[in-house]
Amino acid sequence: MTSVDDFEVMPGDLLVAMEVRQARRLVSMVQDRAVQTTLIGLWSRPFRPHVHDPYEHGMDYFDT
């Protein structure tokens, strides 16, 4: 797994976040760069703009 802090953002990148707070953090990190940010749930059917990121919640939450 790569930390967002270790990722080199390049012009033309599309950054995909699961949660709005993650997208906001990405936007603040890439100001003045030619990149786009979106939420993964906007690409699903049905739309789910907010998809809870299970990373910090443990395996039981992830399995759910």
URTA-V781885 format. One record per pair of residues at least 12 apart in sequence whose ideal C-beta (glycine too) atoms are under 8 Angstrom apart, sorted by the first residue. I is the first residue (numbers start at 1). J is the second residue. If there is no record, write none. Layout:
i->[I	I]
j->[J	J]
This chain:
i->[4	4	4	9	9	9	9	10	11	11	11	12	12	13	13	14	14	14	14	15	15	15	15	15	16	16	16	16	17	17	17	17	18	18	18	18	18	18	18	19	19	19	19	19	20	20	20	22	23	23	23	39]
j->[25	26	29	29	30	33	35	35	33	34	35	34	35	35	36	35	36	37	38	30	35	36	37	38	37	38	39	40	37	38	39	40	39	40	41	50	51	52	53	39	50	51	52	53	39	49	50	53	37	38	39	51]
